[in-house]
Amino acid sequence: MVDATENDKPVLYSYWRSSCSWRVRIALNLKEIPYDIKAVSLIKGGGEQHCNEYREVNPMEQVPSLCIDGHTLVESLSIMHYLEETRPQRPLMPQNCLKRAKVREICEVISSGIQPLQNLIVLIYVGGEKKKEWSQHWITRGFRAVEKLLSTTAGKYCVGDEITLADCCLVPQVFNARRFHVDLRPFPIILRIDRELENHPAFRAAHPSSQPDCPPEIAK
Ligand SMILES: N[C@@H](CCC(=O)N[C@@H](CS)C(=O)NCC(=O)O)C(=O)O
């Protein structure tokens, strides 16, 4: 496995359609940090995330992982906060303490309350016909909470008028919702923010269809 040493370009272990990898790709792009991608296929041969070599990188057998500054970091939120603390350019957290708490609230609802319930390993366990309904149920339930939170925090973006880590989490989760054909009409604020960001260069470059491991029939 590639191990980054200090001063090397960071290496992101990523899967094109992984929403958690996508969060980190957005943050890296927004901060204009050049990085290399090491693709980990979550489906090939039962999933490369489960191979012994990758388990050494990420004991949860999930993407993303980031090799940076001579260290390997796992967990997308933790990685994004590390980037924020070590690369203060283009801040992704507000200065104001209450607003910071609000950003973390939205990140947590998505990263703890929605994504894990529709993650691949859970869907394999749920199995067969039930997968779609299961995912729709949990995403809809979580989005009800996100929409309510956004009703008091959103400006142009999730919290006020600056892009924050909450936006890095929201956009990939909306993509997942569409994948599972969730009815998004009850969530006008989520939809408005997603539309606002869809053509932002940092978000576009991080999009699954722009990834080197995206299957050619889907890639742009
Ligand atoms: N809490 C972790 C979750 C990571 C995660 O669930 N990654 C998914 C892709 S978005 C994954 O690797 N799934 C592989 C599997 O379920 O086997 C994070 O935020 O990094």
The ligand as a Gaussian input file, in Angstrom:
#p B3LYP/6-31G(d) Opt

LIG

0 1
 N      -17.912000       6.764000       9.351000
 C      -17.148000       6.429000       8.187000
 C      -18.030000       5.650000       7.250000
 C      -17.285000       5.186000       6.034000
 C      -18.161000       4.345000       5.123000
 O      -19.232000       3.877000       5.496000
 N      -17.690000       4.150000       3.889000
 C      -18.413000       3.350000       2.963000
 C      -18.512000       4.043000       1.626000
 S      -19.360000       5.597000       1.772000
 C      -17.702000       2.034000       2.771000
 O      -16.496000       1.998000       2.671000
 N      -18.449000       0.934000       2.709000
 C      -17.870000      -0.342000       2.507000
 C      -18.687000      -1.457000       3.062000
 O      -19.780000      -1.186000       3.569000
 O      -18.244000      -2.597000       2.962000
 C      -16.623000       7.717000       7.542000
 O      -17.297000       8.737000       7.664000
 O      -15.540000       7.693000       6.942000

